[in-house]
């Protein structure tokens, strides 16, 4: 296996080789500037996207907080309804069921 090394000789100063180097350098700088512009645009787009997602996240968190408060209100309302149902059940039991048992035993009602 033979490895050949290619050496590109630099032309002597003052020849057209310097113009080639200048063009190559300019081209490299243009490409670097273009790459930097693309990188800046990508960064700007990423920042805008992150800000948009952050706003959506804050809105979602706000909505979650609203829904949690609504759930708590409904739970409280359900507990209150259960208390009322228990009270109504107790009243029915005290007034009607016990009165019926008392009447069947022959005990005068109050």
C-alpha positions in Angstrom: 0.0 0.0 0.0 1.6 3.2 -1.2 0.6 6.6 0.2 1.4 9.5 -2.0 1.7 12.9 -0.5 0.8 15.7 -2.8 2.4 19.0 -2.1 1.1 22.1 -3.7 3.9 24.5 -4.1 3.3 28.2 -3.4 4.3 30.3 -6.3 6.9 32.9 -5.6 5.8 36.3 -4.3 4.6 38.8 -6.8 3.2 36.2 -9.2 -0.4 35.4 -10.1 -0.3 32.8 -7.3 -1.0 35.6 -4.8 -4.1 36.5 -6.7 -5.3 32.9 -6.3 -4.6 33.0 -2.6 -6.4 36.3 -2.3 -9.4 34.8 -4.1 -9.3 31.7 -2.0 -9.1 33.8 1.2 -12.0 36.0 0.0 -14.1 33.0 -0.8 -13.4 31.4 2.6 -14.4 34.7 4.3 -17.6 34.9 2.2 -18.5 31.3 3.1 -17.8 32.0 6.8 -20.0 35.1 6.6 -22.7 33.1 4.9 -22.4 30.3 7.5 -22.5 32.9 10.3 -25.7 34.4 8.8 -27.3 31.0 8.5 -26.3 30.3 12.1 -27.7 33.6 13.3 -31.0 33.0 11.4 -31.3 29.5 12.9 -30.6 30.9 16.4 -33.2 33.7 15.9 -35.7 31.1 14.7 -35.0 28.8 17.6 -35.3 31.7 20.0 -38.7 32.7 18.5 -39.9 29.1 18.7 -38.8 28.8 22.3 -40.6 32.0 23.2 -43.8 30.8 21.4 -43.6 27.5 23.2 -43.0 29.2 26.5 -46.1 31.4 26.0 -48.1 28.3 25.2 -46.8 26.6 28.3 -47.7 29.5 30.5 -51.2 29.6 28.9 -51.5 25.8 29.5 -50.4 26.2 33.1 -53.0 29.0 33.6 -55.7 26.7 32.1 -54.6 23.9 34.4 -54.8 26.2 37.4 -58.3 27.3 36.3 -59.4 23.6 35.9 -58.0 22.6 39.2 -59.9 25.4 40.9 -63.1 24.4 39.1 -62.6 20.7 40.2 -62.1 21.9 43.8 -65.4 23.9 43.6 -67.2 20.9 42.2 -65.8 18.6 44.9 -67.0 21.1 47.5 -70.4 21.3 45.9 -70.6 17.4 45.8 -69.6 17.2 49.5 -72.3 19.7 50.4 -74.9 17.8 48.3 -73.9 14.6 50.1 -74.4 16.3 53.5 -77.9 17.5 52.4 -78.8 14.0 51.2 -77.7 12.6 54.5 -79.7 15.1 56.4 -82.8 14.5 54.2 -82.4 10.7 54.7 -82.1 11.2 58.4 -85.2 13.3 58.6 -87.2 10.8 56.5 -86.0 8.0 58.7 -86.8 9.9 61.9 -90.2 11.2 60.9 -91.7 8.4 58.8 -89.9 5.1 59.4 -89.8 5.4 63.2 -93.3 6.8 63.3 -94.5 3.8 61.3 -92.7 1.4 63.7 -94.2 3.2 66.7 -97.7 3.1 65.2 -97.4 -0.7 64.5 -96.6 -1.3 68.1 -99.7 0.5 69.3 -97.8 3.3 70.9 -99.6 6.6 70.5 -97.9 9.1 68.3 -96.8 12.4 69.6 
